[in-house]
């Protein structure tokens, strides 16, 4: 996904954040990252919480 197609917010570390896309899209993949680390991923058929394993 290009930078122009992403919605980003900035928050301070330790602040609570609600991961709510607010819109239902037809894309097959949605990810949430923190400091370039995947923390959650939703695909067409499943939902995963990413770990550093």
ABEGO torsion letter per residue (X at the ends): XBAAABBBBBBBBGBBBBBBAGBBBABABBBBBBGGBBABBBBAABBBBBBAX
